[in-house]
Every structure is written in structure tokens, then in C-alpha cells.
Amino acid sequence: MRKAHEAPALLTPDDLRPARAVAGDAALDYVLVLCAFHFVNRIADLLAVPAEALPPALRRIEPLRRFGVRVASLLLGRMNLANRPYGTAFEDVRRRVESACGRPVGDALEPLRARPALVESVALALEERVGVTSLDAATLARVDQTVEAALPRSADDVAGFHARPADPVEAFAFVGTRYAQRTTDAMVDALRGAGFDDLGILDLAIAVADANQWARMRRLLGLPADLLAAGPPVRVG
């Protein structure tokens, strides 16, 4: 969806209705795929993960480049990419969400009952924040706030040049939200200067990517904005 790229701040469940009219609950799978791409692509761009296995210098040699593409195609051709049945019940993954955030969520996840895999994606995001990341709660909150403020509202926001925050963490989150491919070595060096090691920078990239996928998912599905935050029970309705 172009709007998820150019104006994600303006997404609403109405934007999903045409797909649901055609595909029914299968449209929820489209949301999961859409958000997963925003997650994975941002991590790749923020950490400068090469799109191809060959180093840039070797890609200029056309026979080597073609050979690399052919090898990658052969590897992918051997993979089983067919959809697999999802065997976990909605109630089980909802309990995972509640366990991770430390509070009941009431009916907040009911819109996803037909696709418990989406609920598991929320549980995984929460579990990353609660027990895996090296970032403290204050840094995660800064990332979330910066992403929300930087979410594009028009095509102009994902093009051109815009003033970015002076703080290195907030600058990383801002660029990672507007145009992650523009992340520079200088920005990463600034994070190192602020005390972040390789693991910390990786966790920052994951936090930025996660906040971006969540911003889109919750808007498209009408989920509570505070669902990924620890605190009192979610208010529904």
C-alpha cells in the first residue's frame, strides 16, 4: 500500500476495508506481510546490510554479478515457501501478550481472532522489549516518541531534506522512519560516541523498525496505541 509508505500517520481501518471486501479475514495476512517488510527493510537499511552477497567492488564485474544472482536463485528455489498452517490458538497467543506486558488486555485483540499469527507478532514485539533488548525503558520510549512524531503524512515527508534532531538516538529514529536508506556512517559513529556498542546499535535498529511496523499495524487494525507499553489495563471502546 502506497499510503503505508508515504502517509502512514494517516492510516485507518478504512484503508483496509477494500481488501477485506475482496479477501475477508485473509486481508489481515496482508497487514502482517506489509508490516514485516517495513520491519526487515528498516533493519537492513539502518545497519547497511548489503542487498546482495557479493561485495560492491565485485558487483561491477558483470559475470560475477550474474553468477551471484544465479546461486541465490538456486538456493531460493530449494526452499519451501508454501504457506504453512498456523497451529496455535488465539487464546494461547493472547495469554503470551498478557504475560509479556504484565496486564490483561480485555477485548483489545479481538479484531485479530481470525489470525492468531498477528497476535503472536505483537507478543514477540513485547517479549523483545521486556526480556531481550539491551535498551532501557527510557530509550525505548524516546525511540517510540520520535518515530510517532516523524511518521510521514505526505509524499513530501519521504523525499527531500528535513531538519533532524540533534540527539543521536532521536536522529537515528527520525531518519529510520522517514528514509532509512539515508543512514550514514557518521550517524552510527555518533551513537558510538553516545555510549552505544554494536549490540546497542543493533537493538536501536530493531526498536526503530519495530516502532514503525507497530505504527502501521495498529492504525490499520484499530488496535490501542498503548498495547506495547507496560502499565495499567488497556481501555477498550
MODELLER restraints for C-alpha pairs under 7 A, 6 or more apart:
rsr = mdl.restraints
at = mdl.atoms
rsr.add(forms.Gaussian(group=physical.xy_distance, feature=features.Distance(at['CA:4:A'], at['CA:11:A']), mean=6.96, stdev=0.5))
rsr.add(forms.Gaussian(group=physical.xy_distance, feature=features.Distance(at['CA:4:A'], at['CA:216:A']), mean=6.78, stdev=0.5))
rsr.add(forms.Gaussian(group=physical.xy_distance, feature=features.Distance(at['CA:6:A'], at['CA:152:A']), mean=6.03, stdev=0.5))
rsr.add(forms.Gaussian(group=physical.xy_distance, feature=features.Distance(at['CA:6:A'], at['CA:153:A']), mean=6.70, stdev=0.5))
rsr.add(forms.Gaussian(group=physical.xy_distance, feature=features.Distance(at['CA:6:A'], at['CA:154:A']), mean=5.41, stdev=0.5))
rsr.add(forms.Gaussian(group=physical.xy_distance, feature=features.Distance(at['CA:6:A'], at['CA:155:A']), mean=4.77, stdev=0.5))
rsr.add(forms.Gaussian(group=physical.xy_distance, feature=features.Distance(at['CA:6:A'], at['CA:158:A']), mean=6.38, stdev=0.5))
rsr.add(forms.Gaussian(group=physical.xy_distance, feature=features.Distance(at['CA:7:A'], at['CA:152:A']), mean=4.90, stdev=0.5))
rsr.add(forms.Gaussian(group=physical.xy_distance, feature=features.Distance(at['CA:7:A'], at['CA:153:A']), mean=4.10, stdev=0.5))
rsr.add(forms.Gaussian(group=physical.xy_distance, feature=features.Distance(at['CA:7:A'], at['CA:154:A']), mean=4.85, stdev=0.5))
rsr.add(forms.Gaussian(group=physical.xy_distance, feature=features.Distance(at['CA:7:A'], at['CA:155:A']), mean=6.77, stdev=0.5))
rsr.add(forms.Gaussian(group=physical.xy_distance, feature=features.Distance(at['CA:8:A'], at['CA:151:A']), mean=6.34, stdev=0.5))
rsr.add(forms.Gaussian(group=physical.xy_distance, feature=features.Distance(at['CA:8:A'], at['CA:152:A']), mean=6.02, stdev=0.5))
rsr.add(forms.Gaussian(group=physical.xy_distance, feature=features.Distance(at['CA:8:A'], at['CA:153:A']), mean=6.46, stdev=0.5))
rsr.add(forms.Gaussian(group=physical.xy_distance, feature=features.Distance(at['CA:8:A'], at['CA:216:A']), mean=6.14, stdev=0.5))
rsr.add(forms.Gaussian(group=physical.xy_distance, feature=features.Distance(at['CA:9:A'], at['CA:151:A']), mean=5.44, stdev=0.5))
rsr.add(forms.Gaussian(group=physical.xy_distance, feature=features.Distance(at['CA:9:A'], at['CA:152:A']), mean=5.98, stdev=0.5))
rsr.add(forms.Gaussian(group=physical.xy_distance, feature=features.Distance(at['CA:9:A'], at['CA:153:A']), mean=5.45, stdev=0.5))
rsr.add(forms.Gaussian(group=physical.xy_distance, feature=features.Distance(at['CA:10:A'], at['CA:153:A']), mean=6.31, stdev=0.5))
rsr.add(forms.Gaussian(group=physical.xy_distance, feature=features.Distance(at['CA:11:A'], at['CA:219:A']), mean=5.58, stdev=0.5))
rsr.add(forms.Gaussian(group=physical.xy_distance, feature=features.Distance(at['CA:11:A'], at['CA:220:A']), mean=6.01, stdev=0.5))
rsr.add(forms.Gaussian(group=physical.xy_distance, feature=features.Distance(at['CA:12:A'], at['CA:219:A']), mean=5.03, stdev=0.5))
rsr.add(forms.Gaussian(group=physical.xy_distance, feature=features.Distance(at['CA:12:A'], at['CA:220:A']), mean=4.93, stdev=0.5))
rsr.add(forms.Gaussian(group=physical.xy_distance, feature=features.Distance(at['CA:12:A'], at['CA:222:A']), mean=6.98, stdev=0.5))
rsr.add(forms.Gaussian(group=physical.xy_distance, feature=features.Distance(at['CA:13:A'], at['CA:219:A']), mean=6.50, stdev=0.5))
rsr.add(forms.Gaussian(group=physical.xy_distance, feature=features.Distance(at['CA:13:A'], at['CA:220:A']), mean=4.46, stdev=0.5))
rsr.add(forms.Gaussian(group=physical.xy_distance, feature=features.Distance(at['CA:13:A'], at['CA:221:A']), mean=5.51, stdev=0.5))
rsr.add(forms.Gaussian(group=physical.xy_distance, feature=features.Distance(at['CA:13:A'], at['CA:222:A']), mean=5.95, stdev=0.5))
rsr.add(forms.Gaussian(group=physical.xy_distance, feature=features.Distance(at['CA:15:A'], at['CA:220:A']), mean=6.84, stdev=0.5))
rsr.add(forms.Gaussian(group=physical.xy_distance, feature=features.Distance(at['CA:16:A'], at['CA:220:A']), mean=6.35, stdev=0.5))
rsr.add(forms.Gaussian(group=physical.xy_distance, feature=features.Distance(at['CA:19:A'], at['CA:27:A']), mean=5.71, stdev=0.5))
rsr.add(forms.Gaussian(group=physical.xy_distance, feature=features.Distance(at['CA:20:A'], at['CA:27:A']), mean=5.27, stdev=0.5))
rsr.add(forms.Gaussian(group=physical.xy_distance, feature=features.Distance(at['CA:25:A'], at['CA:114:A']), mean=6.60, stdev=0.5))
rsr.add(forms.Gaussian(group=physical.xy_distance, feature=features.Distance(at['CA:28:A'], at['CA:115:A']), mean=6.91, stdev=0.5))
rsr.add(forms.Gaussian(group=physical.xy_distance, feature=features.Distance(at['CA:31:A'], at['CA:217:A']), mean=6.66, stdev=0.5))
rsr.add(forms.Gaussian(group=physical.xy_distance, feature=features.Distance(at['CA:32:A'], at['CA:118:A']), mean=6.41, stdev=0.5))
rsr.add(forms.Gaussian(group=physical.xy_distance, feature=features.Distance(at['CA:35:A'], at['CA:213:A']), mean=4.70, stdev=0.5))
rsr.add(forms.Gaussian(group=physical.xy_distance, feature=features.Distance(at['CA:35:A'], at['CA:216:A']), mean=6.73, stdev=0.5))
rsr.add(forms.Gaussian(group=physical.xy_distance, feature=features.Distance(at['CA:35:A'], at['CA:217:A']), mean=6.49, stdev=0.5))
rsr.add(forms.Gaussian(group=physical.xy_distance, feature=features.Distance(at['CA:36:A'], at['CA:213:A']), mean=6.79, stdev=0.5))
rsr.add(forms.Gaussian(group=physical.xy_distance, feature=features.Distance(at['CA:38:A'], at['CA:209:A']), mean=6.93, stdev=0.5))
rsr.add(forms.Gaussian(group=physical.xy_distance, feature=features.Distance(at['CA:38:A'], at['CA:212:A']), mean=6.89, stdev=0.5))
rsr.add(forms.Gaussian(group=physical.xy_distance, feature=features.Distance(at['CA:38:A'], at['CA:213:A']), mean=5.79, stdev=0.5))
rsr.add(forms.Gaussian(group=physical.xy_distance, feature=features.Distance(at['CA:39:A'], at['CA:209:A']), mean=4.59, stdev=0.5))
rsr.add(forms.Gaussian(group=physical.xy_distance, feature=features.Distance(at['CA:39:A'], at['CA:210:A']), mean=5.94, stdev=0.5))
rsr.add(forms.Gaussian(group=physical.xy_distance, feature=features.Distance(at['CA:39:A'], at['CA:212:A']), mean=6.88, stdev=0.5))
rsr.add(forms.Gaussian(group=physical.xy_distance, feature=features.Distance(at['CA:39:A'], at['CA:213:A']), mean=5.59, stdev=0.5))
rsr.add(forms.Gaussian(group=physical.xy_distance, feature=features.Distance(at['CA:42:A'], at['CA:176:A']), mean=6.54, stdev=0.5))
rsr.add(forms.Gaussian(group=physical.xy_distance, feature=features.Distance(at['CA:42:A'], at['CA:180:A']), mean=5.86, stdev=0.5))
rsr.add(forms.Gaussian(group=physical.xy_distance, feature=features.Distance(at['CA:42:A'], at['CA:209:A']), mean=5.55, stdev=0.5))
rsr.add(forms.Gaussian(group=physical.xy_distance, feature=features.Distance(at['CA:43:A'], at['CA:205:A']), mean=5.59, stdev=0.5))
rsr.add(forms.Gaussian(group=physical.xy_distance, feature=features.Distance(at['CA:43:A'], at['CA:206:A']), mean=6.31, stdev=0.5))
rsr.add(forms.Gaussian(group=physical.xy_distance, feature=features.Distance(at['CA:43:A'], at['CA:209:A']), mean=6.17, stdev=0.5))
rsr.add(forms.Gaussian(group=physical.xy_distance, feature=features.Distance(at['CA:45:A'], at['CA:180:A']), mean=5.44, stdev=0.5))
rsr.add(forms.Gaussian(group=physical.xy_distance, feature=features.Distance(at['CA:45:A'], at['CA:181:A']), mean=4.84, stdev=0.5))
rsr.add(forms.Gaussian(group=physical.xy_distance, feature=features.Distance(at['CA:46:A'], at['CA:176:A']), mean=6.47, stdev=0.5))
rsr.add(forms.Gaussian(group=physical.xy_distance, feature=features.Distance(at['CA:46:A'], at['CA:180:A']), mean=5.67, stdev=0.5))
rsr.add(forms.Gaussian(group=physical.xy_distance, feature=features.Distance(at['CA:46:A'], at['CA:181:A']), mean=6.69, stdev=0.5))
rsr.add(forms.Gaussian(group=physical.xy_distance, feature=features.Distance(at['CA:46:A'], at['CA:183:A']), mean=5.75, stdev=0.5))
rsr.add(forms.Gaussian(group=physical.xy_distance, feature=features.Distance(at['CA:46:A'], at['CA:205:A']), mean=6.25, stdev=0.5))
rsr.add(forms.Gaussian(group=physical.xy_distance, feature=features.Distance(at['CA:54:A'], at['CA:68:A']), mean=6.77, stdev=0.5))
rsr.add(forms.Gaussian(group=physical.xy_distance, feature=features.Distance(at['CA:58:A'], at['CA:64:A']), mean=6.85, stdev=0.5))
rsr.add(forms.Gaussian(group=physical.xy_distance, feature=features.Distance(at['CA:59:A'], at['CA:65:A']), mean=5.06, stdev=0.5))
rsr.add(forms.Gaussian(group=physical.xy_distance, feature=features.Distance(at['CA:89:A'], at['CA:116:A']), mean=6.61, stdev=0.5))
rsr.add(forms.Gaussian(group=physical.xy_distance, feature=features.Distance(at['CA:90:A'], at['CA:113:A']), mean=5.91, stdev=0.5))
rsr.add(forms.Gaussian(group=physical.xy_distance, feature=features.Distance(at['CA:90:A'], at['CA:116:A']), mean=4.82, stdev=0.5))
rsr.add(forms.Gaussian(group=physical.xy_distance, feature=features.Distance(at['CA:93:A'], at['CA:116:A']), mean=6.75, stdev=0.5))
rsr.add(forms.Gaussian(group=physical.xy_distance, feature=features.Distance(at['CA:93:A'], at['CA:119:A']), mean=6.14, stdev=0.5))
rsr.add(forms.Gaussian(group=physical.xy_distance, feature=features.Distance(at['CA:93:A'], at['CA:120:A']), mean=5.58, stdev=0.5))
rsr.add(forms.Gaussian(group=physical.xy_distance, feature=features.Distance(at['CA:94:A'], at['CA:119:A']), mean=6.59, stdev=0.5))
rsr.add(forms.Gaussian(group=physical.xy_distance, feature=features.Distance(at['CA:96:A'], at['CA:123:A']), mean=5.91, stdev=0.5))
rsr.add(forms.Gaussian(group=physical.xy_distance, feature=features.Distance(at['CA:97:A'], at['CA:122:A']), mean=6.87, stdev=0.5))
rsr.add(forms.Gaussian(group=physical.xy_distance, feature=features.Distance(at['CA:97:A'], at['CA:123:A']), mean=4.60, stdev=0.5))
rsr.add(forms.Gaussian(group=physical.xy_distance, feature=features.Distance(at['CA:98:A'], at['CA:104:A']), mean=5.34, stdev=0.5))
rsr.add(forms.Gaussian(group=physical.xy_distance, feature=features.Distance(at['CA:98:A'], at['CA:105:A']), mean=6.40, stdev=0.5))
rsr.add(forms.Gaussian(group=physical.xy_distance, feature=features.Distance(at['CA:100:A'], at['CA:123:A']), mean=6.85, stdev=0.5))
rsr.add(forms.Gaussian(group=physical.xy_distance, feature=features.Distance(at['CA:100:A'], at['CA:126:A']), mean=5.80, stdev=0.5))
rsr.add(forms.Gaussian(group=physical.xy_distance, feature=features.Distance(at['CA:100:A'], at['CA:127:A']), mean=5.62, stdev=0.5))
rsr.add(forms.Gaussian(group=physical.xy_distance, feature=features.Distance(at['CA:100:A'], at['CA:130:A']), mean=6.74, stdev=0.5))
rsr.add(forms.Gaussian(group=physical.xy_distance, feature=features.Distance(at['CA:101:A'], at['CA:126:A']), mean=6.60, stdev=0.5))
rsr.add(forms.Gaussian(group=physical.xy_distance, feature=features.Distance(at['CA:101:A'], at['CA:229:A']), mean=6.87, stdev=0.5))
rsr.add(forms.Gaussian(group=physical.xy_distance, feature=features.Distance(at['CA:101:A'], at['CA:230:A']), mean=5.16, stdev=0.5))
rsr.add(forms.Gaussian(group=physical.xy_distance, feature=features.Distance(at['CA:102:A'], at['CA:230:A']), mean=6.75, stdev=0.5))
rsr.add(forms.Gaussian(group=physical.xy_distance, feature=features.Distance(at['CA:103:A'], at['CA:232:A']), mean=6.67, stdev=0.5))
rsr.add(forms.Gaussian(group=physical.xy_distance, feature=features.Distance(at['CA:103:A'], at['CA:233:A']), mean=5.61, stdev=0.5))
rsr.add(forms.Gaussian(group=physical.xy_distance, feature=features.Distance(at['CA:104:A'], at['CA:233:A']), mean=5.69, stdev=0.5))
rsr.add(forms.Gaussian(group=physical.xy_distance, feature=features.Distance(at['CA:105:A'], at['CA:233:A']), mean=6.02, stdev=0.5))
rsr.add(forms.Gaussian(group=physical.xy_distance, feature=features.Distance(at['CA:105:A'], at['CA:234:A']), mean=5.46, stdev=0.5))
rsr.add(forms.Gaussian(group=physical.xy_distance, feature=features.Distance(at['CA:107:A'], at['CA:236:A']), mean=6.82, stdev=0.5))
rsr.add(forms.Gaussian(group=physical.xy_distance, feature=features.Distance(at['CA:108:A'], at['CA:223:A']), mean=6.49, stdev=0.5))
rsr.add(forms.Gaussian(group=physical.xy_distance, feature=features.Distance(at['CA:108:A'], at['CA:224:A']), mean=6.84, stdev=0.5))
rsr.add(forms.Gaussian(group=physical.xy_distance, feature=features.Distance(at['CA:108:A'], at['CA:236:A']), mean=6.07, stdev=0.5))
rsr.add(forms.Gaussian(group=physical.xy_distance, feature=features.Distance(at['CA:112:A'], at['CA:118:A']), mean=6.71, stdev=0.5))
rsr.add(forms.Gaussian(group=physical.xy_distance, feature=features.Distance(at['CA:112:A'], at['CA:119:A']), mean=6.68, stdev=0.5))
rsr.add(forms.Gaussian(group=physical.xy_distance, feature=features.Distance(at['CA:126:A'], at['CA:228:A']), mean=5.99, stdev=0.5))
rsr.add(forms.Gaussian(group=physical.xy_distance, feature=features.Distance(at['CA:133:A'], at['CA:203:A']), mean=6.02, stdev=0.5))
rsr.add(forms.Gaussian(group=physical.xy_distance, feature=features.Distance(at['CA:134:A'], at['CA:200:A']), mean=6.30, stdev=0.5))
rsr.add(forms.Gaussian(group=physical.xy_distance, feature=features.Distance(at['CA:134:A'], at['CA:203:A']), mean=6.69, stdev=0.5))
rsr.add(forms.Gaussian(group=physical.xy_distance, feature=features.Distance(at['CA:135:A'], at['CA:200:A']), mean=6.82, stdev=0.5))
rsr.add(forms.Gaussian(group=physical.xy_distance, feature=features.Distance(at['CA:135:A'], at['CA:203:A']), mean=6.87, stdev=0.5))
rsr.add(forms.Gaussian(group=physical.xy_distance, feature=features.Distance(at['CA:140:A'], at['CA:207:A']), mean=6.88, stdev=0.5))
rsr.add(forms.Gaussian(group=physical.xy_distance, feature=features.Distance(at['CA:143:A'], at['CA:170:A']), mean=6.46, stdev=0.5))
rsr.add(forms.Gaussian(group=physical.xy_distance, feature=features.Distance(at['CA:143:A'], at['CA:173:A']), mean=5.96, stdev=0.5))
rsr.add(forms.Gaussian(group=physical.xy_distance, feature=features.Distance(at['CA:143:A'], at['CA:207:A']), mean=6.97, stdev=0.5))
rsr.add(forms.Gaussian(group=physical.xy_distance, feature=features.Distance(at['CA:143:A'], at['CA:208:A']), mean=6.36, stdev=0.5))
rsr.add(forms.Gaussian(group=physical.xy_distance, feature=features.Distance(at['CA:144:A'], at['CA:211:A']), mean=5.88, stdev=0.5))
rsr.add(forms.Gaussian(group=physical.xy_distance, feature=features.Distance(at['CA:146:A'], at['CA:170:A']), mean=6.05, stdev=0.5))
rsr.add(forms.Gaussian(group=physical.xy_distance, feature=features.Distance(at['CA:146:A'], at['CA:173:A']), mean=6.23, stdev=0.5))
rsr.add(forms.Gaussian(group=physical.xy_distance, feature=features.Distance(at['CA:146:A'], at['CA:174:A']), mean=6.22, stdev=0.5))
rsr.add(forms.Gaussian(group=physical.xy_distance, feature=features.Distance(at['CA:147:A'], at['CA:173:A']), mean=6.03, stdev=0.5))
rsr.add(forms.Gaussian(group=physical.xy_distance, feature=features.Distance(at['CA:147:A'], at['CA:174:A']), mean=6.18, stdev=0.5))
rsr.add(forms.Gaussian(group=physical.xy_distance, feature=features.Distance(at['CA:147:A'], at['CA:177:A']), mean=6.04, stdev=0.5))
rsr.add(forms.Gaussian(group=physical.xy_distance, feature=features.Distance(at['CA:147:A'], at['CA:211:A']), mean=6.64, stdev=0.5))
rsr.add(forms.Gaussian(group=physical.xy_distance, feature=features.Distance(at['CA:147:A'], at['CA:212:A']), mean=6.78, stdev=0.5))
rsr.add(forms.Gaussian(group=physical.xy_distance, feature=features.Distance(at['CA:150:A'], at['CA:174:A']), mean=5.76, stdev=0.5))
rsr.add(forms.Gaussian(group=physical.xy_distance, feature=features.Distance(at['CA:150:A'], at['CA:177:A']), mean=6.42, stdev=0.5))
rsr.add(forms.Gaussian(group=physical.xy_distance, feature=features.Distance(at['CA:150:A'], at['CA:178:A']), mean=6.74, stdev=0.5))
rsr.add(forms.Gaussian(group=physical.xy_distance, feature=features.Distance(at['CA:151:A'], at['CA:177:A']), mean=6.31, stdev=0.5))
rsr.add(forms.Gaussian(group=physical.xy_distance, feature=features.Distance(at['CA:151:A'], at['CA:178:A']), mean=6.77, stdev=0.5))
rsr.add(forms.Gaussian(group=physical.xy_distance, feature=features.Distance(at['CA:152:A'], at['CA:158:A']), mean=6.49, stdev=0.5))
rsr.add(forms.Gaussian(group=physical.xy_distance, feature=features.Distance(at['CA:152:A'], at['CA:178:A']), mean=6.49, stdev=0.5))
rsr.add(forms.Gaussian(group=physical.xy_distance, feature=features.Distance(at['CA:157:A'], at['CA:178:A']), mean=6.67, stdev=0.5))
rsr.add(forms.Gaussian(group=physical.xy_distance, feature=features.Distance(at['CA:158:A'], at['CA:178:A']), mean=5.24, stdev=0.5))
rsr.add(forms.Gaussian(group=physical.xy_distance, feature=features.Distance(at['CA:158:A'], at['CA:179:A']), mean=6.08, stdev=0.5))
rsr.add(forms.Gaussian(group=physical.xy_distance, feature=features.Distance(at['CA:164:A'], at['CA:171:A']), mean=5.68, stdev=0.5))
rsr.add(forms.Gaussian(group=physical.xy_distance, feature=features.Distance(at['CA:164:A'], at['CA:174:A']), mean=6.64, stdev=0.5))
rsr.add(forms.Gaussian(group=physical.xy_distance, feature=features.Distance(at['CA:165:A'], at['CA:171:A']), mean=4.95, stdev=0.5))
rsr.add(forms.Gaussian(group=physical.xy_distance, feature=features.Distance(at['CA:168:A'], at['CA:187:A']), mean=6.77, stdev=0.5))
rsr.add(forms.Gaussian(group=physical.xy_distance, feature=features.Distance(at['CA:168:A'], at['CA:190:A']), mean=5.87, stdev=0.5))
rsr.add(forms.Gaussian(group=physical.xy_distance, feature=features.Distance(at['CA:168:A'], at['CA:191:A']), mean=5.70, stdev=0.5))
rsr.add(forms.Gaussian(group=physical.xy_distance, feature=features.Distance(at['CA:169:A'], at['CA:191:A']), mean=6.67, stdev=0.5))
rsr.add(forms.Gaussian(group=physical.xy_distance, feature=features.Distance(at['CA:172:A'], at['CA:187:A']), mean=6.81, stdev=0.5))
rsr.add(forms.Gaussian(group=physical.xy_distance, feature=features.Distance(at['CA:173:A'], at['CA:208:A']), mean=5.65, stdev=0.5))
rsr.add(forms.Gaussian(group=physical.xy_distance, feature=features.Distance(at['CA:175:A'], at['CA:182:A']), mean=6.94, stdev=0.5))
rsr.add(forms.Gaussian(group=physical.xy_distance, feature=features.Distance(at['CA:175:A'], at['CA:183:A']), mean=6.55, stdev=0.5))
rsr.add(forms.Gaussian(group=physical.xy_distance, feature=features.Distance(at['CA:176:A'], at['CA:208:A']), mean=6.60, stdev=0.5))
rsr.add(forms.Gaussian(group=physical.xy_distance, feature=features.Distance(at['CA:177:A'], at['CA:212:A']), mean=6.70, stdev=0.5))
rsr.add(forms.Gaussian(group=physical.xy_distance, feature=features.Distance(at['CA:218:A'], at['CA:224:A']), mean=6.81, stdev=0.5))
rsr.add(forms.Gaussian(group=physical.xy_distance, feature=features.Distance(at['CA:218:A'], at['CA:225:A']), mean=6.72, stdev=0.5))
rsr.add(forms.Gaussian(group=physical.xy_distance, feature=features.Distance(at['CA:227:A'], at['CA:234:A']), mean=6.80, stdev=0.5))
